[in-house]
Amino acid sequence: MSSSQLDHFRQMLLNWKQELMEEVDRTMHHMQEDAANYADPSDRATQEEEFSLELRTRDRERKLIKKIDKTLDNIDRDDYGFCESCGVEIGIRRLEARPTATQCIDCKTLAEIKERQTGI
């Protein structure tokens, strides 16, 4: 992969990470500002459920940020764009669709089939 392509993916990942971090900040402010002790149990339950959903979403995004950081590290080590399973180069179109991809489409397809068969 050329250096301009690596720079493109690095910038794409950095922008994505920045968006996720801004969303985390918005969630924190929202939860701090909107936290109210409602007298009505239904209102309290609704607010608790909203907060719970937001926290689950942020947890998924936290895991994605870790993947982004790992991918940025792979770019720095010149190890980006190669399948962890078979070592073949991952296609540019796949990386454009999922910049954190660690497997080529063939290995990912096989892994998903095995996952469905074993239920793991």
DSSP file (Angstrom, degrees, kcal/mol; ACC not computed):
  #  RESIDUE AA STRUCTURE BP1 BP2  ACC     N-H-->O    O-->H-N    N-H-->O    O-->H-N    TCO  KAPPA ALPHA  PHI   PSI    X-CA   Y-CA   Z-CA
    1    1 A M              0   0    0      0, 0.0    79,-0.1     0, 0.0     2,-0.0   0.000 360.0 360.0 360.0 138.3    0.0    0.0    0.0
    2    2 A S     >  -     0   0    0      1,-0.1     4,-2.3     4,-0.0     5,-0.2  -0.262 360.0-113.1 -74.9 163.2    1.4    3.4   -0.9
    3    3 A S  H  > S+     0   0    0      1,-0.2     4,-2.4     2,-0.2     5,-0.2   0.840 117.4  55.0 -66.4 -32.6    2.1    6.1    1.7
    4    4 A S  H  > S+     0   0    0      2,-0.2     4,-2.1     1,-0.2    -1,-0.2   0.883 108.5  48.5 -68.0 -36.6   -0.7    8.3    0.4
    5    5 A Q  H  > S+     0   0    0      2,-0.2     4,-2.4     1,-0.2    -2,-0.2   0.917 111.4  49.7 -67.2 -42.4   -3.2    5.5    0.9
    6    6 A L  H  X S+     0   0    0     -4,-2.3     4,-2.7     1,-0.2    -2,-0.2   0.911 110.7  50.1 -61.4 -41.6   -1.8    4.9    4.4
    7    7 A D  H  X S+     0   0    0     -4,-2.4     4,-2.6     2,-0.2    -1,-0.2   0.896 108.6  53.4 -62.4 -39.8   -2.2    8.6    5.1
    8    8 A H  H  X S+     0   0    0     -4,-2.1     4,-2.3     1,-0.2    -2,-0.2   0.941 112.5  42.8 -59.3 -48.6   -5.8    8.5    3.8
    9    9 A F  H  X S+     0   0    0     -4,-2.4     4,-2.6     2,-0.2    -2,-0.2   0.879 112.2  54.0 -68.4 -37.5   -6.7    5.6    6.1
   10   10 A R  H  X S+     0   0    0     -4,-2.7     4,-2.6     2,-0.2    -1,-0.2   0.943 111.8  44.9 -59.7 -47.3   -4.9    7.2    9.0
   11   11 A Q  H  X S+     0   0    0     -4,-2.6     4,-2.5     2,-0.2     5,-0.2   0.902 111.7  52.5 -64.7 -40.5   -6.8   10.4    8.6
   12   12 A M  H  X S+     0   0    0     -4,-2.3     4,-2.2    -5,-0.2    -1,-0.2   0.928 112.6  45.2 -59.8 -45.7  -10.1    8.5    8.1
   13   13 A L  H  X S+     0   0    0     -4,-2.6     4,-2.6     2,-0.2    -2,-0.2   0.893 112.1  51.2 -66.8 -40.8   -9.5    6.6   11.4
   14   14 A L  H  X S+     0   0    0     -4,-2.6     4,-2.3     2,-0.2    -2,-0.2   0.903 111.4  47.9 -64.6 -40.5   -8.4    9.8   13.3
   15   15 A N  H  X S+     0   0    0     -4,-2.5     4,-2.3     2,-0.2    -2,-0.2   0.917 112.1  49.6 -64.1 -43.1  -11.6   11.6   12.1
   16   16 A W  H  X S+     0   0    0     -4,-2.2     4,-2.1    -5,-0.2    -2,-0.2   0.919 111.5  48.8 -61.9 -44.9  -13.7    8.6   13.1
   17   17 A K  H  X S+     0   0    0     -4,-2.6     4,-2.5     1,-0.2    -1,-0.2   0.904 109.6  52.6 -62.7 -41.8  -12.1    8.5   16.6
   18   18 A Q  H  X S+     0   0    0     -4,-2.3     4,-2.3     1,-0.2    -1,-0.2   0.911 108.3  50.5 -61.1 -43.0  -12.6   12.2   17.0
   19   19 A E  H  X S+     0   0    0     -4,-2.3     4,-1.9     1,-0.2    -1,-0.2   0.912 111.2  48.8 -60.9 -43.1  -16.3   11.9   16.2
   20   20 A L  H  X S+     0   0    0     -4,-2.1     4,-1.9     1,-0.2    -2,-0.2   0.902 110.4  50.5 -64.8 -40.8  -16.7    9.1   18.7
   21   21 A M  H  X S+     0   0    0     -4,-2.5     4,-2.0     1,-0.2    -1,-0.2   0.885 109.3  51.2 -65.7 -38.3  -14.9   11.1   21.4
   22   22 A E  H  X S+     0   0    0     -4,-2.3     4,-2.4     1,-0.2    -1,-0.2   0.881 108.1  52.9 -64.8 -37.3  -17.2   14.1   20.8
   23   23 A E  H  X S+     0   0    0     -4,-1.9     4,-2.3     2,-0.2    -2,-0.2   0.878 106.4  52.9 -65.6 -37.4  -20.2   11.8   21.2
   24   24 A V  H  X S+     0   0    0     -4,-1.9     4,-2.4     2,-0.2    -2,-0.2   0.928 109.7  48.9 -61.8 -45.0  -18.8   10.6   24.5
   25   25 A D  H  X S+     0   0    0     -4,-2.0     4,-2.4     1,-0.2     5,-0.2   0.912 110.4  50.6 -61.8 -43.2  -18.5   14.2   25.7
   26   26 A R  H  X S+     0   0    0     -4,-2.4     4,-2.7     1,-0.2    -1,-0.2   0.906 110.4  50.3 -61.6 -40.9  -22.1   15.0   24.6
   27   27 A T  H  X S+     0   0    0     -4,-2.3     4,-2.8     2,-0.2     5,-0.2   0.921 109.3  50.5 -64.1 -43.9  -23.4   11.9   26.4
   28   28 A M  H  X S+     0   0    0     -4,-2.4     4,-2.2     1,-0.2     5,-0.2   0.942 113.7  44.7 -59.9 -47.1  -21.6   12.9   29.6
   29   29 A H  H  X S+     0   0    0     -4,-2.4     4,-2.8     1,-0.2     5,-0.3   0.912 113.3  51.3 -64.0 -41.6  -23.0   16.4   29.5
   30   30 A H  H  X S+     0   0    0     -4,-2.7     4,-2.6    -5,-0.2    -2,-0.2   0.924 111.8  46.0 -60.8 -45.3  -26.5   15.1   28.6
   31   31 A M  H  X S+     0   0    0     -4,-2.8     4,-0.7     1,-0.2    -1,-0.2   0.869 115.1  47.0 -69.0 -35.4  -26.5   12.7   31.5
   32   32 A Q  H  < S+     0   0    0     -4,-2.2    -2,-0.2    -5,-0.2    -1,-0.2   0.909 118.4  40.4 -71.1 -41.7  -25.2   15.3   34.0
   33   33 A E  H  < S+     0   0    0     -4,-2.8    -2,-0.2    -5,-0.2    -3,-0.2   0.861 119.8  42.7 -76.5 -35.6  -27.6   18.0   32.9
   34   34 A D  H  < S+     0   0    0     -4,-2.6     2,-0.6    -5,-0.3    -1,-0.2   0.467  79.6 119.0 -93.5  -1.0  -30.7   15.8   32.5
   35   35 A A     <  +     0   0    0     -4,-0.7     2,-0.3    -3,-0.2    -4,-0.0  -0.532  40.1 163.0 -68.4 114.7  -30.3   13.7   35.6
   36   36 A A        -     0   0    0     -2,-0.6     2,-1.1     8,-0.1    11,-0.1  -0.954  44.2-127.4-133.2 152.1  -33.4   14.5   37.6
   37   37 A N        -     0   0    0     -2,-0.3     2,-0.1     2,-0.0     7,-0.1  -0.754  34.8-160.8-100.2  87.4  -35.0   12.8   40.5
   38   38 A Y        -     0   0    0     -2,-1.1     6,-0.1     1,-0.1    -2,-0.0  -0.388  17.1-145.3 -70.5 143.9  -38.5   12.4   39.2
   39   39 A A  S    S+     0   0    0     -2,-0.1    -1,-0.1     4,-0.0     3,-0.0   0.835  82.4  79.5 -75.8 -33.7  -41.3   11.8   41.7
   40   40 A D  S  > S-     0   0    0      1,-0.1     4,-2.1     2,-0.0     3,-0.2  -0.636  75.1-145.9 -79.4 124.7  -43.2    9.5   39.3
   41   41 A P  H  > S+     0   0    0      0, 0.0     4,-2.5     0, 0.0     5,-0.2   0.830  98.9  55.8 -59.2 -32.7  -41.7    6.0   39.2
   42   42 A S  H  > S+     0   0    0      2,-0.2     4,-2.3     1,-0.2     5,-0.2   0.912 107.7  47.7 -67.2 -41.7  -42.6    5.7   35.5
   43   43 A D  H  > S+     0   0    0     -3,-0.2     4,-2.4     2,-0.2    -1,-0.2   0.905 112.7  49.3 -64.5 -41.3  -40.6    8.8   34.6
   44   44 A R  H  X S+     0   0    0     -4,-2.1     4,-2.6     1,-0.2    -2,-0.2   0.921 111.3  49.4 -63.0 -43.5  -37.7    7.6   36.7
   45   45 A A  H  X S+     0   0    0     -4,-2.5     4,-2.4     2,-0.2    -2,-0.2   0.895 110.2  50.8 -63.8 -40.3  -37.8    4.2   35.0
   46   46 A T  H  X S+     0   0    0     -4,-2.3     4,-2.3     2,-0.2    -1,-0.2   0.928 112.1  46.7 -62.3 -45.5  -37.9    5.9   31.5
   47   47 A Q  H  X S+     0   0    0     -4,-2.4     4,-2.6     2,-0.2    -2,-0.2   0.905 111.6  51.3 -64.2 -41.6  -34.9    8.0   32.4
   48   48 A E  H  X S+     0   0    0     -4,-2.6     4,-2.5     1,-0.2    -1,-0.2   0.910 110.6  48.8 -61.2 -42.3  -33.0    5.1   33.7
   49   49 A E  H  X S+     0   0    0     -4,-2.4     4,-2.4     2,-0.2    -2,-0.2   0.905 110.5  50.7 -65.8 -41.2  -33.7    3.1   30.6
   50   50 A E  H  X S+     0   0    0     -4,-2.3     4,-2.4     2,-0.2    -2,-0.2   0.939 112.8  46.0 -59.6 -47.5  -32.6    6.0   28.4
   51   51 A F  H  X S+     0   0    0     -4,-2.6     4,-2.6     1,-0.2    -2,-0.2   0.891 111.1  52.8 -64.0 -39.9  -29.3    6.3   30.3
   52   52 A S  H  X S+     0   0    0     -4,-2.5     4,-2.2     2,-0.2    -1,-0.2   0.915 109.8  48.1 -62.4 -43.5  -28.8    2.6   30.2
   53   53 A L  H  X S+     0   0    0     -4,-2.4     4,-2.2     2,-0.2    -2,-0.2   0.913 112.0  49.6 -63.4 -43.4  -29.2    2.5   26.5
   54   54 A E  H  X S+     0   0    0     -4,-2.4     4,-2.6     1,-0.2    -2,-0.2   0.907 110.5  50.4 -62.8 -41.3  -26.8    5.4   26.0
   55   55 A L  H  X S+     0   0    0     -4,-2.6     4,-2.0     2,-0.2    -1,-0.2   0.879 109.2  50.6 -66.9 -37.4  -24.2    3.8   28.3
   56   56 A R  H  X S+     0   0    0     -4,-2.2     4,-2.0     2,-0.2    -1,-0.2   0.915 111.4  49.1 -64.4 -41.5  -24.4    0.5   26.3
   57   57 A T  H  X S+     0   0    0     -4,-2.2     4,-2.1     1,-0.2    -2,-0.2   0.929 111.3  48.9 -62.8 -45.0  -23.9    2.5   23.1
   58   58 A R  H  X S+     0   0    0     -4,-2.6     4,-2.3     1,-0.2    -1,-0.2   0.842 107.6  55.6 -64.4 -33.3  -20.9    4.3   24.5
   59   59 A D  H  X S+     0   0    0     -4,-2.0     4,-1.9     2,-0.2    -1,-0.2   0.912 107.9  48.2 -65.8 -41.5  -19.4    1.0   25.7
   60   60 A R  H  X S+     0   0    0     -4,-2.0     4,-1.8     1,-0.2    -2,-0.2   0.900 112.4  49.2 -62.9 -39.9  -19.6   -0.3   22.2
   61   61 A E  H  X S+     0   0    0     -4,-2.1     4,-2.4     2,-0.2    -2,-0.2   0.851 106.1  56.6 -68.7 -33.7  -18.0    2.9   20.9
   62   62 A R  H  X S+     0   0    0     -4,-2.3     4,-1.7     2,-0.2    -1,-0.2   0.910 108.2  47.8 -61.6 -42.1  -15.3    2.6   23.6
   63   63 A K  H  X S+     0   0    0     -4,-1.9     4,-1.8     1,-0.2    -2,-0.2   0.878 110.3  52.2 -65.5 -37.3  -14.4   -0.9   22.2
   64   64 A L  H  X S+     0   0    0     -4,-1.8     4,-2.6     2,-0.2    -2,-0.2   0.885 105.3  55.0 -66.0 -38.3  -14.4    0.6   18.7
   65   65 A I  H  X S+     0   0    0     -4,-2.4     4,-2.6     1,-0.2    -1,-0.2   0.895 106.2  52.2 -61.6 -39.4  -12.0    3.3   19.8
   66   66 A K  H  X S+     0   0    0     -4,-1.7     4,-2.3     2,-0.2    -1,-0.2   0.912 109.9  48.8 -62.1 -41.6   -9.7    0.6   21.1
   67   67 A K  H  X S+     0   0    0     -4,-1.8     4,-2.5     2,-0.2    -2,-0.2   0.900 110.5  50.9 -63.7 -40.4   -9.9   -1.1   17.6
   68   68 A I  H  X S+     0   0    0     -4,-2.6     4,-2.7     2,-0.2    -2,-0.2   0.926 110.1  49.5 -62.8 -44.5   -9.1    2.2   16.0
   69   69 A D  H  X S+     0   0    0     -4,-2.6     4,-2.1     1,-0.2    -2,-0.2   0.901 111.4  49.1 -61.2 -41.0   -6.1    2.7   18.2
   70   70 A K  H  X S+     0   0    0     -4,-2.3     4,-2.1     2,-0.2    -1,-0.2   0.902 111.4  49.6 -64.7 -40.4   -4.9   -0.7   17.4
   71   71 A T  H  X S+     0   0    0     -4,-2.5     4,-2.1     2,-0.2    -2,-0.2   0.903 109.2  51.2 -65.8 -41.4   -5.4   -0.1   13.7
   72   72 A L  H  X S+     0   0    0     -4,-2.7     4,-2.2     1,-0.2    -1,-0.2   0.884 109.1  52.1 -61.8 -37.7   -3.5    3.2   13.9
   73   73 A D  H  X S+     0   0    0     -4,-2.1     4,-2.0     2,-0.2    -2,-0.2   0.898 107.3  52.3 -64.0 -40.2   -0.7    1.3   15.6
   74   74 A N  H  <>S+     0   0    0     -4,-2.1     5,-3.4     2,-0.2     6,-0.6   0.881 108.2  51.2 -63.2 -37.8   -0.7   -1.2   12.8
   75   75 A I  H ><5S+     0   0    0     -4,-2.1     3,-1.4     4,-0.2    -2,-0.2   0.930 109.9  49.5 -63.5 -44.3   -0.3    1.7   10.3
   76   76 A D  H 3<5S+     0   0    0     -4,-2.2    -2,-0.2     1,-0.3    -1,-0.2   0.842 111.6  48.3 -63.8 -33.5    2.6    3.1   12.3
   77   77 A R  T 3<5S-     0   0    0     -4,-2.0    -1,-0.3    -5,-0.1    -2,-0.2   0.370 114.5-118.2 -87.6   5.7    4.3   -0.4   12.3
   78   78 A D  T < 5S+     0   0    0     -3,-1.4    -3,-0.2    -4,-0.2    -2,-0.1   0.852  86.0 114.3  60.7  36.7    3.7   -0.7    8.5
   79   79 A D    > < +     0   0    0     -5,-3.4     3,-0.7    -6,-0.2     2,-0.3   0.110  40.0 122.4-120.4  17.5    1.5   -3.8    9.2
   80   80 A Y  T 3   +     0   0    0     -6,-0.6     3,-0.1     1,-0.2    22,-0.1  -0.607  63.0  27.7 -88.4 141.4   -1.8   -2.3    8.0
   81   81 A G  T 3  S+     0   0    0     20,-0.3     9,-3.5     1,-0.3     2,-0.4   0.577  89.0 113.7  93.1  10.6   -3.9   -3.9    5.3
   82   82 A F  B <  S-A   89   0A   0     -3,-0.7    -1,-0.3     7,-0.3     7,-0.2  -0.942  71.1-109.1-118.2 139.6   -2.8   -7.5    5.7
   83   83 A C     >  -     0   0    0      5,-3.1     4,-1.1    -2,-0.4    20,-0.3  -0.404  15.7-147.9 -65.7 131.0   -5.0  -10.3    6.8
   84   84 A E  T  4 S+     0   0    0     18,-3.1    -1,-0.1     1,-0.1    19,-0.1   0.765  95.9  46.3 -69.2 -24.6   -4.2  -11.6   10.3
   85   85 A S  T  4 S+     0   0    0     17,-0.3    -1,-0.1     3,-0.1    18,-0.1   0.932 132.4   7.5 -85.4 -50.1   -5.2  -15.1    9.3
   86   86 A C  T  4 S-     0   0    0      2,-0.1    -2,-0.1    18,-0.0     3,-0.1   0.582  88.7-125.1-114.3 -12.8   -3.6  -15.8    6.0
   87   87 A G     <  +     0   0    0     -4,-1.1    -3,-0.1     1,-0.3     2,-0.1   0.420  61.5 137.2  85.4  -2.6   -1.3  -12.8    5.4
   88   88 A V        -     0   0    0     -6,-0.1    -5,-3.1     1,-0.1    -1,-0.3  -0.393  65.4 -91.0 -75.3 156.9   -2.8  -11.7    2.1
   89   89 A E  B     -A   82   0A   0     -7,-0.2     2,-0.3    -3,-0.1    -7,-0.3  -0.489  38.2-126.6 -70.3 132.4   -3.4   -8.1    1.4
   90   90 A I        -     0   0    0     -9,-3.5    14,-0.1    -2,-0.2    -1,-0.1  -0.607  35.3-102.6 -77.5 138.0   -6.9   -6.9    2.4
   91   91 A G     >  -     0   0    0     -2,-0.3     4,-2.1     1,-0.1     5,-0.2  -0.259  17.9-126.8 -64.9 147.4   -8.7   -5.2   -0.5
   92   92 A I  H  > S+     0   0    0      1,-0.2     4,-2.6     2,-0.2     5,-0.2   0.881 109.9  56.2 -60.3 -41.1   -8.9   -1.4   -0.6
   93   93 A R  H  > S+     0   0    0      1,-0.2     4,-1.8     2,-0.2    -1,-0.2   0.896 108.2  48.0 -61.8 -39.2  -12.7   -1.5   -1.1
   94   94 A R  H  > S+     0   0    0      2,-0.2     4,-2.8     1,-0.2    -1,-0.2   0.918 112.3  48.8 -66.1 -42.8  -13.0   -3.6    2.1
   95   95 A L  H  < S+     0   0    0     -4,-2.1    -2,-0.2     1,-0.2    -1,-0.2   0.843 108.7  53.6 -67.7 -32.6  -10.8   -1.2    4.0
   96   96 A E  H  < S+     0   0    0     -4,-2.6    -1,-0.2     1,-0.2    -2,-0.2   0.904 114.0  42.5 -65.2 -40.0  -12.8    1.7    2.8
   97   97 A A  H  < S+     0   0    0     -4,-1.8    -2,-0.2     1,-0.3    -1,-0.2   0.876 137.0  12.8 -73.5 -38.0  -16.0    0.1    4.0
   98   98 A R    ><  -     0   0    0     -4,-2.8     3,-2.2    -5,-0.1    -1,-0.3  -0.734  66.1-174.9-141.7  87.4  -14.4   -1.1    7.3
   99   99 A P  T 3  S+     0   0    0      0, 0.0   -18,-0.1     0, 0.0    -4,-0.1   0.695  85.1  57.5 -60.8 -19.0  -11.0    0.6    8.0
  100  100 A T  T 3  S+     0   0    0     -5,-0.0    -5,-0.1   -87,-0.0   -30,-0.0   0.314  76.0 136.4 -93.2   9.6  -10.5   -1.5   11.1
  101  101 A A    <   -     0   0    0     -3,-2.2   -20,-0.3    -7,-0.2   -11,-0.1  -0.302  29.7-179.1 -59.7 136.4  -10.8   -4.8    9.2
  102  102 A T        +     0   0    0      2,-0.1   -18,-3.1     1,-0.1     2,-0.4   0.415  62.7  56.1-115.4  -3.8   -8.2   -7.3   10.3
  103  103 A Q  S    S-     0   0    0    -20,-0.3    -1,-0.1   -19,-0.1   -20,-0.1  -0.962  82.0-114.5-130.7 148.1   -9.2  -10.2    7.9
  104  104 A C     >  -     0   0    0     -2,-0.4     4,-2.4     1,-0.1     5,-0.2  -0.273  42.8-100.4 -68.3 167.1   -9.6  -10.4    4.2
  105  105 A I  H  > S+     0   0    0      1,-0.2     4,-2.2     2,-0.2     5,-0.2   0.855 121.3  52.5 -62.4 -36.1  -13.1  -11.1    2.9
  106  106 A D  H  > S+     0   0    0      2,-0.2     4,-2.3     1,-0.2    -1,-0.2   0.942 112.4  43.3 -66.8 -47.2  -12.4  -14.8    2.4
  107  107 A C  H  > S+     0   0    0      1,-0.2     4,-2.4     2,-0.2    -2,-0.2   0.878 114.4  51.3 -66.6 -37.3  -11.1  -15.4    5.9
  108  108 A K  H  X S+     0   0    0     -4,-2.4     4,-2.3     2,-0.2    -1,-0.2   0.900 109.2  50.6 -66.4 -40.2  -13.8  -13.3    7.5
  109  109 A T  H  X S+     0   0    0     -4,-2.2     4,-2.1    -5,-0.2    -2,-0.2   0.931 111.7  47.5 -62.4 -45.7  -16.5  -15.3    5.6
  110  110 A L  H  X S+     0   0    0     -4,-2.3     4,-2.6     1,-0.2    -2,-0.2   0.909 110.9  51.7 -61.9 -41.9  -15.0  -18.6    6.8
  111  111 A A  H  X S+     0   0    0     -4,-2.4     4,-2.2     1,-0.2    -1,-0.2   0.892 109.9  49.1 -62.5 -39.8  -14.9  -17.2   10.4
  112  112 A E  H  X S+     0   0    0     -4,-2.3     4,-2.2     2,-0.2    -1,-0.2   0.874 110.4  50.5 -68.1 -37.0  -18.5  -16.2   10.2
  113  113 A I  H  X S+     0   0    0     -4,-2.1     4,-2.2     2,-0.2    -2,-0.2   0.935 112.1  47.2 -64.5 -46.0  -19.6  -19.6    8.9
  114  114 A K  H  X S+     0   0    0     -4,-2.6     4,-2.6     1,-0.2     5,-0.3   0.896 110.7  52.9 -61.5 -39.9  -17.6  -21.4   11.7
  115  115 A E  H  X>S+     0   0    0     -4,-2.2     4,-2.1     1,-0.2     5,-0.5   0.904 110.1  47.2 -63.0 -42.4  -19.2  -19.0   14.2
  116  116 A R  H  <5S+     0   0    0     -4,-2.2    -1,-0.2     2,-0.2    -2,-0.2   0.884 114.1  48.0 -65.7 -38.3  -22.7  -19.8   13.0
  117  117 A Q  H  <5S+     0   0    0     -4,-2.2    -2,-0.2     1,-0.2    -1,-0.2   0.889 122.2  32.4 -71.3 -39.7  -22.0  -23.6   13.0
  118  118 A T  H  <5S-     0   0    0     -4,-2.6    -2,-0.2    -5,-0.2    -1,-0.2   0.687  96.9-133.8 -92.9 -18.6  -20.5  -23.7   16.5
  119  119 A G  T  <5       0   0    0     -4,-2.1    -3,-0.2    -5,-0.3    -4,-0.1   0.686 360.0 360.0  75.2  17.1  -22.6  -20.9   18.0
  120  120 A I      <       0   0    0     -5,-0.5    -4,-0.1    -6,-0.3    -5,-0.1   0.426 360.0 360.0 -96.5 360.0  -19.5  -19.3   19.6
